[in-house]
Structures are given as C-alpha cells and as structure tokens.
Amino acid sequence: MSPHPTLDDIRLALAKPPAELNQPESKLAAVAAVITHGRELLFIKRSDFPGDPWSGHISFPGGRVEPSDQSALYAAQRESMEELSLDLTGAEDLGRLDDLPTIPGLPPMVIRPFVFALPEMPPLRPNGEVAGTHMLSLDFLLSNEGRRSFKLAHRGNDYEMPCVEFQGQRLWGLTLLFVDDLLDRLDGGGRGLERIS
C-alpha cells in the first residue's frame, strides 16, 4: 500500500469486520475517530477533573452510551456534538475499529470506535470537558515519528507503554491502541511497541 493512503485505502482497511466485545458487566462507551479528506485525524485533550482517570489525556471525542441513545453510533455522534459542537450526522461513516476494554483497576467499560470522514474540519467549539483540540496527519502517524515508550506504574507493577509524542502532548493508552488498529490495517506495521524502531 502507498505510504500516503487515500480515503479509498481507509475504506478498504475498515472493510474487515471489527472484533466486538460482549461484556454484560461492563458499560458501553463510543468514540468518534474523525478524519478529513486531507487525511488529518482529530484528537481532543480532556480537561482535568479530580477523580477522573482520563483527565488531561489525548483522546477521541466520545463517552458512555446512555439508555436514551438509539445506538452506540448515535452516542458517538451525540458526544461529538456535545463536546465540540461537531455535527457528524452528515459525515461519511467509514466503519469501525476493534472494541477494546478498559484495563483492570479502571471502571469496567467496553469502548466502541467509529471512524468518520469529513471534507474538512469545521470550526470547533469545545465545551468544559475539552481543554483543547489537535489535528494529526495520517502520514505523521504512519511514519512512526514521535514514537517512544515510557514507564507506567499500575497496581504495583511497572509497564513499558508505547506512546506518540507531538506538540508537547503524549498520545497513549486506549486511544493509541485504536490508532494502531487503523495503522496496522493500512500498512501491516504492527501495533504498540512493535512500531517503535
């Protein structure tokens, strides 16, 4: 595949059915990975809130699927509107990436990622849950530039965690796992620490 994948390449990569987790004991959440026709991916920086395990993290817009939501897809669209005033109802739904669970020690959740395409990113108006927004090119992410690892202490153990550093920020955790799912589908270059040369 070309090192500069097109939207058609992304559509083809997402044609593979995603792994879907069924964990009745876990809450379901949905996130929106939004990519422009210029192949830039939207990320948000979450605001800091005491007791929130995802405070300050780089992530995709999204949140819990509420009982009033028609579907997880609807929840991803609703959360994008609430957090950024980003209307995805007219966006192209490119498909889904694999579901992922939160790690032990965090609230038990399954996160379902949806990938959308927009011709260009409209003006965004973050609400109080969002400290800022970032656009990263798919070419940058595929190049593995900024790939690093860092030590994370969790429940008495130290882990070597992959990350991507950019503009003074660190992309890691579940969001990076979703990104790497997409990248690996596009270039077969692996995921996580496999992509660190």
Secondary structure, 3 states (H helix, E strand, C coil): CCCCCCHHHHHHHCCCCCCCCCCCCCEEEEEEEEEECCCEEEEEEECCCCCCCCCCCEECCEEECCCCCCCHHHHHHHHHHHHHCCCCCCCEEEEECCCEECCCCCCCEEEEEEEEEECCCCCCCCCCCEEEEEEEEHHHHHHCCCEEEEEEEECCEEEEEEEEEECCEEEEHHHHHHHHHHHHHHHCCCCHHHHCC
